[in-house]
Amino acid sequence: MKKARVIIVVFALLSVSIGSFAQAQFSLGLKGGLNFANLDVSSPTTTYENRTGYHVGAFTLIKFEKIGIQPEVMFSQQGSKVKSPNTSDFSSNFNYVNVPVILKLYTVAGINLQVGPQFGFLMNDPVVKDVNGTTIENAYKSSDISVALGVGWDLPFGLTIDGRYNLGLTDVEDNPTLEATRNQVWQVSLGYKLFTTGK
């Protein structure tokens, strides 16, 4: 009898899940835009200035009536311009492949609020120098975790506009001689849904 009840409960849950996804709208698209990136570093002497870069990639949107889930895969240029009294100026340029998983809460006319985790994978070894001007290799971790906060607008004809702030939650440095360092990135994106199925 217990097994029969478990089977009935599992079947009921599967039926609800299938019914829910049957009412969902699926979209696949491309997006890209500008990054205004900086590093949050606890340094009293060094100045970190914004680095302007770009991001580009693909997204999938699973949209219900008022809620959407949007996983993405994005190539993203991040980092900072570094000015220090002890060394010559240089740029600490990061290239990441980021995987945000965004929860979208729809309000009116396609306008939506966005929040979700972002997992980053470092693709290069950025230039960094110590107080003596010596270049340090393998100074940063290969992964990063951020939280994405933003607002978007799903326009007619498949167009999307997003504005986000990605706040780093983990220190990215991997060298005891460096200060605690976290990513901070403002993004402005334009996207296009290549095709959409469902309601």
C-alpha positions as CSV (number, residue, x, y, z in Angstrom):
1,M,0.0,0.0,0.0
2,K,2.9,2.4,0.8
3,K,4.5,1.8,-2.5
4,A,1.2,2.5,-4.3
5,R,0.8,5.8,-2.4
6,V,4.4,6.8,-3.3
7,I,3.8,6.0,-7.0
8,I,0.5,8.0,-7.0
9,V,2.3,11.0,-5.4
10,V,5.2,10.8,-7.8
11,F,2.8,10.5,-10.8
12,A,0.8,13.5,-9.5
13,L,3.9,15.6,-9.1
14,L,5.1,14.7,-12.6
15,S,1.7,15.5,-14.1
16,V,1.8,18.9,-12.4
17,S,5.3,19.6,-13.6
18,I,4.6,18.5,-17.2
19,G,1.4,20.5,-17.2
20,S,3.3,23.6,-16.0
21,F,6.0,23.3,-18.6
22,A,3.4,22.7,-21.3
23,Q,2.1,26.1,-20.5
24,A,5.6,27.7,-20.5
25,Q,7.1,29.7,-23.3
26,F,10.6,28.7,-24.5
27,S,12.9,31.2,-26.2
28,L,16.5,30.9,-27.5
29,G,18.4,34.1,-28.3
30,L,21.7,36.0,-28.6
31,K,22.7,39.1,-26.6
32,G,25.6,41.5,-26.2
33,G,26.5,44.9,-24.9
34,L,28.9,47.0,-22.8
35,N,30.6,46.3,-19.5
36,F,31.7,49.0,-17.1
37,A,34.0,47.0,-14.8
38,N,36.1,47.7,-11.8
39,L,37.7,45.8,-8.9
40,D,36.8,46.3,-5.3
41,V,40.2,46.2,-3.6
42,S,41.1,47.0,-0.1
43,S,44.2,49.2,-0.9
44,P,44.9,52.6,0.7
45,T,47.3,53.8,-1.9
46,T,46.4,52.2,-5.3
47,T,43.6,53.7,-7.4
48,Y,41.4,51.4,-9.5
49,E,39.5,52.9,-12.4
50,N,36.7,51.5,-14.6
51,R,37.6,49.4,-17.5
52,T,35.1,49.5,-20.5
53,G,34.7,46.2,-22.2
54,Y,32.0,44.1,-23.8
55,H,30.0,40.9,-23.3
56,V,28.4,38.6,-25.8
57,G,26.7,35.2,-25.7
58,A,23.5,33.2,-25.8
59,F,20.5,32.8,-23.5
60,T,17.5,30.5,-23.0
61,L,14.3,31.8,-21.4
62,I,11.7,29.6,-19.8
63,K,8.8,32.0,-19.2
64,F,5.6,31.3,-17.3
65,E,2.9,33.9,-16.8
66,K,4.7,36.3,-14.4
67,I,8.0,34.5,-13.8
68,G,10.9,33.6,-16.1
69,I,14.1,31.6,-15.7
70,Q,16.9,32.7,-18.0
71,P,20.2,30.7,-18.0
72,E,23.0,32.4,-20.1
73,V,26.5,31.7,-21.3
74,M,28.5,34.9,-21.8
75,F,32.0,35.9,-22.7
76,S,32.8,39.0,-20.6
77,Q,35.7,41.5,-20.5
78,Q,36.3,42.7,-16.9
79,G,39.0,44.1,-14.7
80,S,40.3,47.6,-14.0
81,K,42.9,50.2,-14.8
82,V,45.4,50.4,-12.0
83,K,47.3,53.5,-10.9
84,S,49.8,53.2,-8.1
85,P,52.5,55.6,-6.7
86,N,54.9,52.7,-6.4
87,T,54.6,51.2,-10.0
88,S,53.8,52.4,-13.5
89,D,50.1,52.4,-14.5
90,F,48.8,49.2,-16.0
91,S,45.6,47.4,-16.8
92,S,44.4,44.2,-15.0
93,N,42.3,42.7,-17.7
94,F,40.1,39.7,-17.0
95,N,38.3,37.6,-19.6
96,Y,35.6,35.4,-18.1
97,V,33.1,33.0,-19.4
98,N,30.1,33.7,-17.1
99,V,27.1,31.5,-16.5
100,P,24.3,33.6,-14.9
101,V,21.0,31.9,-14.0
102,I,18.5,34.7,-13.8
103,L,15.1,34.8,-12.2
104,K,12.9,37.3,-13.9
105,L,9.8,38.8,-12.3
106,Y,7.5,40.3,-14.9
107,T,5.4,43.4,-14.0
108,V,3.7,45.2,-16.9
109,A,4.3,45.5,-20.7
110,G,7.3,43.1,-20.6
111,I,9.2,45.1,-17.9
112,N,10.9,42.7,-15.5
113,L,13.1,42.6,-12.4
114,Q,16.1,40.3,-12.4
115,V,18.1,38.5,-9.7
116,G,20.3,35.4,-9.7
117,P,23.7,33.8,-9.2
118,Q,26.5,34.1,-11.7
119,F,29.3,31.6,-12.0
120,G,32.5,32.9,-13.7
121,F,35.4,31.0,-15.2
122,L,38.6,32.9,-15.8
123,M,40.0,32.4,-19.3
124,N,43.3,34.3,-19.0
125,D,46.1,35.2,-16.5
126,P,45.7,39.0,-15.9
127,V,48.7,41.2,-15.5
128,V,49.3,42.2,-11.8
129,K,52.2,43.7,-10.0
130,D,53.4,43.8,-6.4
131,V,54.5,47.0,-4.6
132,N,58.0,46.6,-6.1
133,G,56.6,46.5,-9.7
134,T,57.3,42.8,-10.1
135,T,54.9,41.0,-12.3
136,I,53.1,38.1,-10.5
137,E,51.9,35.1,-12.5
138,N,48.9,32.9,-11.6
139,A,47.7,35.6,-9.2
140,Y,44.0,35.0,-9.6
141,K,41.6,32.1,-9.0
142,S,40.1,30.3,-12.0
143,S,36.5,30.8,-10.8
144,D,34.3,33.5,-9.4
145,I,30.8,33.8,-7.9
146,S,28.7,36.9,-8.2
147,V,25.1,37.9,-7.7
148,A,23.3,39.7,-10.6
149,L,20.7,42.4,-9.9
150,G,18.9,44.2,-12.7
151,V,15.9,45.3,-14.7
152,G,14.9,44.4,-18.2
153,W,12.3,45.0,-20.9
154,D,11.1,42.3,-23.3
155,L,10.0,44.3,-26.4
156,P,7.8,43.1,-29.3
157,F,9.4,41.3,-32.2
158,G,11.9,39.4,-29.9
159,L,14.0,42.3,-28.8
160,T,15.2,42.5,-25.2
161,I,17.0,45.3,-23.2
162,D,18.8,44.6,-19.9
163,G,20.7,46.6,-17.3
164,R,22.5,44.7,-14.6
165,Y,24.9,45.1,-11.7
166,N,27.1,42.0,-11.0
167,L,28.5,42.1,-7.5
168,G,31.3,39.7,-6.7
169,L,30.8,37.6,-3.7
170,T,34.2,35.8,-3.6
171,D,37.7,37.1,-3.5
172,V,39.4,36.4,-6.9
173,E,43.0,36.8,-5.9
174,D,45.0,33.6,-5.3
175,N,48.2,35.1,-3.9
176,P,48.8,36.0,-0.2
177,T,50.7,39.2,-1.1
178,L,47.7,40.7,-2.8
179,E,44.8,42.6,-1.2
180,A,41.3,41.2,-1.1
181,T,39.8,41.7,-4.6
182,R,36.3,41.3,-5.9
183,N,34.7,41.9,-9.3
184,Q,32.2,44.7,-9.9
185,V,30.5,45.0,-13.3
186,W,27.7,47.2,-14.7
187,Q,26.2,45.8,-17.9
188,V,23.9,47.2,-20.6
189,S,22.7,44.6,-23.0
190,L,20.6,44.3,-26.2
191,G,19.3,40.9,-27.1
192,Y,17.2,39.1,-29.7
193,K,15.1,36.0,-29.5
194,L,16.0,33.8,-32.5
195,F,12.9,31.7,-32.0
196,T,10.1,31.2,-29.5
197,T,7.8,28.2,-28.9
198,G,4.9,27.7,-26.5
199,K,2.3,30.1,-25.2
